[in-house]
């Protein structure tokens, strides 16, 4: 079970998340106070946020939650309802994908993401989105994340910043779709080459 699942189990209705409670859980071990000045600078270096102004990044940083994870700790598990979109502040995160009937320890290694990378974007776009992979800390890491209720609040209070964030998330989704399509094309080509060799 992942961190996101723990948060949702504490609530009667997981679709409506108490932001103050989330902030308490997210910052329970490490308070954000020591990192307030560095998060906007960190966000400036995140490629998908390059179109944000400094003031928009400052506003966005007010909606972000900060948390550390120990090596091997699960951020979210495949099949759980997704609630957050994350940026890697330090360390690295493993994305594991496998058959849900197989224990995650036997999951196929998918990708390793490092500082400035982001993941979990579909949680902001789909209501009740189920995680298609498991995210684990590959080493001790720090993440900053935004949850769906934070985005909803931002849409009401700062619609321009929210629109910029959604535009950035759309770019992430588009890039992942493009890469997946390219991989499928490469696999089809390899399969066709293999079938030709087998038929000779």
Number of C-alpha atoms within 10 A of each C-alpha: 14 16 16 20 18 13 17 19 10 12 13 9 10 15 14 11 19 14 15 9 13 17 17 12 17 23 16 13 10 14 15 18 9 9 11 14 12 12 20 19 14 17 22 19 12 16 13 19 18 13 14 17 12 14 11 18 21 18 16 23 22 14 18 21 22 25 19 20 19 13 15 14 19 20 21 24 25 21 14 19 20 26 30 23 21 20 24 21 24 18 19 22 30 21 23 21 20 18 13 13 6 9 9 16 9 11 16 12 13 12 12 15 18 17 18 20 17 22 19 23 21 21 20 23 15 12 13 15 15 16 19 20 22 24 25 24 23 20 16 15 21 20 25 23 22 23 21 21 18 21 23 14 14 20 16 10 11 15 14 13 20 21 14 16 23 17 15 19 22 16 14 19 17 12 12 12 12 12 12 12 12 12 12 12 12 12 12 12 12 12 12 12 11 11 11 10 9 8 6 5
